[in-house]
Amino acid sequence: MKYPYTGIILSGGLSTRLSGKNKAFIEINGKRIIDNTCAIFKRLFKEVILVTNNPESYVDLGVKMVSDIYPVRSSMTGLHAGIYNALYPFTFAVACDSPFLNRQMIENILSHITEETFIIVPKVEKGFEPLCAVYSKKCLPSLEDAIENKRYRILGIFDKGNTVKIPEADLRKFDPELLSFFNINTPRDLEKAKTDLARIYRRQCPDNSGRQNENS
C-alpha cells in the first residue's frame, strides 16, 4: 500500500567533520544511505521529493527533485521547499544521513494523521525529532514567516497549530533502539553505524534495506 502523502528527503550539504563527504552517499550494509531511504519512501508514498541544490548528483535516483526557494542554507528552508512543491496535503520529512529508518515506525506516525493535523513529531528523552516527522501544507505560512524573520529552528513553529507529539514508549514498540533517529555527523558516528548499529538494523528490519522491489 502506498499512502497518498509525499515523502521529503533533505539532502543537506557536505560534512566538514567527515572530510567533506556527501553523507547521502555513505554506504551502510552495502547500500548508500540515500538509496535505502528512497527505496523505503518509494514503497510508502505516492510521491517522493528530494530537496537539493545539486540535482546533478542525484539523477540516478528516479525521484522528483526541487531546490530551496529561500537563499538560506538550513533544514527549515529545505523543509519549506519540499512542502511547497508537494502534490499532497501531508508530507513526511527526513534528513539524508539517517541510515536506519524503520518503515513500521514511520507507518505508525502516519496513522495519527487527521484533517486537523498540523505537525506530528516524535518526542524522545533528548527532545523532539523534527526530521522524522509529518508536516501539513498548513505549515507553509508559519515556515515562511519564520524564515523571513530569520528564525530557522523548526521547533519554533510547533505551537502554530495542532501538533501531536508521539511519546518515546510508543516509538519503541516499533523501533526498540530508536535507530530511525540516528544521524551520521562525525567519524565516530560513521564507525558505529557501520558496525554495531548495522548489525542491529539487519536483524530488526530485514525488509527495510530496499533489496526488494522498490516499486512494490
C-alpha positions as CSV (number, residue, x, y, z in Angstrom):
1,M,0.0,0.0,0.0
2,K,1.2,3.5,-0.9
3,Y,0.0,6.3,1.2
4,P,-1.4,9.4,-0.5
5,Y,1.3,11.6,1.0
6,T,4.6,13.0,-0.1
7,G,7.9,11.7,1.3
8,I,10.5,14.5,1.6
9,I,14.3,13.9,1.8
10,L,16.5,16.8,2.7
11,S,19.9,16.3,1.0
12,G,21.8,18.7,3.2
13,G,25.4,19.7,2.4
14,L,28.9,18.4,2.7
15,S,30.1,17.4,6.2
16,T,33.2,19.2,7.3
17,R,33.7,16.7,10.1
18,L,33.7,13.8,7.6
19,S,36.3,15.3,5.2
20,G,33.7,17.0,3.1
21,K,31.9,13.7,2.2
22,N,28.4,13.8,0.9
23,K,26.7,11.8,3.8
24,A,23.9,10.7,1.5
25,F,26.4,8.6,-0.5
26,I,27.9,6.8,2.5
27,E,27.4,3.0,2.3
28,I,25.9,1.1,5.2
29,N,25.2,-2.6,4.9
30,G,26.4,-2.4,1.3
31,K,23.9,0.3,0.3
32,R,24.1,4.0,0.0
33,I,22.0,5.8,2.7
34,I,20.2,7.8,0.0
35,D,19.3,4.6,-1.9
36,N,18.0,2.9,1.3
37,T,15.8,6.0,2.1
38,C,14.5,6.2,-1.5
39,A,13.6,2.5,-1.5
40,I,11.6,2.8,1.7
41,F,9.9,6.0,0.6
42,K,9.0,4.6,-2.9
43,R,7.2,1.8,-1.2
44,L,5.5,4.0,1.3
45,F,4.5,7.2,-0.6
46,K,2.8,8.1,-3.8
47,E,5.3,11.0,-4.3
48,V,8.9,11.3,-3.2
49,I,10.8,14.6,-3.3
50,L,14.5,15.2,-2.8
51,V,15.4,18.7,-1.8
52,T,18.8,19.6,-3.2
53,N,20.7,22.5,-4.7
54,N,22.9,20.0,-6.6
55,P,20.4,17.9,-8.6
56,E,23.1,16.6,-11.0
57,S,24.5,14.5,-8.2
58,Y,21.2,12.6,-7.8
59,V,19.9,12.0,-11.3
60,D,20.1,8.2,-10.9
61,L,17.5,8.1,-8.0
62,G,14.4,8.5,-10.2
63,V,12.6,10.9,-7.8
64,K,11.3,14.4,-8.1
65,M,14.0,17.0,-7.2
66,V,13.4,20.6,-6.1
67,S,15.7,23.3,-4.8
68,D,15.5,25.8,-1.9
69,I,13.2,28.7,-2.6
70,Y,14.8,31.0,0.0
71,P,18.6,31.6,-0.4
72,V,19.4,30.4,3.1
73,R,21.0,27.0,3.9
74,S,19.1,25.4,6.7
75,S,16.9,22.5,7.4
76,M,13.9,24.8,7.6
77,T,14.3,26.2,4.1
78,G,14.7,22.7,2.8
79,L,11.6,21.6,4.5
80,H,9.7,24.6,3.2
81,A,10.8,23.8,-0.4
82,G,9.7,20.2,-0.1
83,I,6.3,21.1,1.4
84,Y,5.7,23.9,-1.1
85,N,6.3,21.6,-4.0
86,A,4.4,18.6,-2.6
87,L,1.4,17.3,-4.5
88,Y,-0.3,16.0,-1.3
89,P,-1.5,17.8,1.7
90,F,0.6,15.8,4.2
91,T,4.3,15.1,4.0
92,F,6.8,13.1,5.9
93,A,10.3,14.6,6.1
94,V,13.7,13.1,6.9
95,A,17.4,14.0,6.5
96,C,19.6,12.3,4.0
97,D,22.0,11.0,6.7
98,S,19.5,8.7,8.5
99,P,20.7,5.2,7.6
100,F,18.4,3.2,9.8
101,L,14.8,4.2,9.0
102,N,12.2,1.8,10.3
103,R,9.2,1.5,8.0
104,Q,6.9,0.2,10.7
105,M,7.6,3.2,12.9
106,I,7.0,5.6,10.0
107,E,3.7,4.0,9.3
108,N,2.8,4.3,13.0
109,I,3.5,8.0,12.9
110,L,1.4,8.3,9.7
111,S,-1.5,6.6,11.3
112,H,-2.0,9.7,13.5
113,I,-2.8,11.9,10.6
114,T,-6.3,13.6,10.6
115,E,-7.8,16.5,8.8
116,E,-6.8,18.7,11.8
117,T,-3.1,17.7,11.7
118,F,-0.6,20.5,11.6
119,I,2.5,18.5,12.7
120,I,3.1,15.0,14.1
121,V,6.5,14.8,15.7
122,P,8.3,12.1,17.7
123,K,9.4,13.1,21.2
124,V,12.2,11.1,22.9
125,E,14.2,11.7,26.1
126,K,16.7,14.0,24.4
127,G,13.9,16.1,22.7
128,F,11.9,16.3,19.5
129,E,12.9,14.7,16.2
130,P,11.7,17.3,13.7
131,L,13.4,15.5,10.8
132,C,11.4,12.3,11.1
133,A,8.0,13.9,11.3
134,V,4.8,14.7,9.5
135,Y,4.0,18.2,8.2
136,S,0.8,19.6,6.7
137,K,0.6,22.1,3.9
138,K,-0.9,24.3,6.6
139,C,2.6,24.8,8.0
140,L,3.7,26.9,5.0
141,P,2.7,30.3,6.3
142,S,4.4,29.7,9.6
143,L,7.6,28.4,7.9
144,E,7.6,31.4,5.6
145,D,7.1,33.9,8.5
146,A,9.9,32.2,10.5
147,I,12.4,32.2,7.5
148,E,11.6,35.8,6.6
149,N,12.3,36.8,10.2
150,K,15.5,34.7,10.4
151,R,14.2,32.2,12.9
152,Y,15.4,28.9,11.5
153,R,14.6,26.4,14.2
154,I,11.8,24.1,13.0
155,L,10.7,23.6,16.6
156,G,9.7,27.2,16.7
157,I,6.6,26.6,14.6
158,F,5.2,23.7,16.7
159,D,2.9,26.0,18.6
160,K,1.3,27.4,15.5
161,G,-1.2,24.6,15.0
162,N,-2.4,21.2,16.1
163,T,1.0,19.5,16.8
164,V,0.8,15.9,18.0
165,K,3.8,14.6,20.0
166,I,4.4,10.8,19.8
167,P,6.0,9.6,23.1
168,E,9.1,7.5,23.2
169,A,7.3,4.5,24.7
170,D,5.1,4.3,21.6
171,L,8.0,4.7,19.2
172,R,10.0,1.9,20.9
173,K,7.2,-0.6,20.1
174,F,8.3,-0.4,16.5
175,D,11.9,0.8,16.8
176,P,13.2,-0.5,20.1
177,E,16.6,1.1,19.7
178,L,15.3,4.3,18.1
179,L,17.7,3.7,15.3
180,S,15.5,5.8,12.9
181,F,16.7,8.9,14.7
182,F,20.4,8.2,14.4
183,N,22.3,10.6,12.2
184,I,25.9,10.5,11.0
185,N,27.8,13.6,11.9
186,T,31.3,12.5,13.0
187,P,33.8,9.8,12.1
188,R,32.8,8.1,15.4
189,D,29.1,8.1,14.3
190,L,30.2,6.6,11.0
191,E,32.2,3.8,12.6
192,K,29.3,3.0,14.9
193,A,26.8,3.0,12.0
194,K,29.0,0.5,10.0
195,T,29.5,-1.9,12.9
196,D,27.2,-2.4,15.9
197,L,24.1,-0.4,14.6
198,A,24.3,-2.0,11.1
199,R,24.0,-5.5,12.7
200,I,21.1,-4.4,14.8
201,Y,19.3,-2.9,11.8
202,R,19.8,-6.0,9.7
203,R,18.3,-8.1,12.4
204,Q,15.3,-5.8,13.3
205,C,14.4,-4.5,9.8
206,P,15.4,-7.1,7.1
207,D,12.8,-5.7,4.8
208,N,13.9,-2.0,5.2
209,S,17.1,-2.5,3.2
210,G,15.4,-1.8,-0.1
211,R,16.7,-5.0,-1.6
212,Q,13.1,-6.0,-2.5
213,N,11.3,-4.4,-5.4
214,E,11.4,-0.7,-4.7
215,N,8.1,-0.1,-6.5
216,S,6.1,-2.8,-4.8
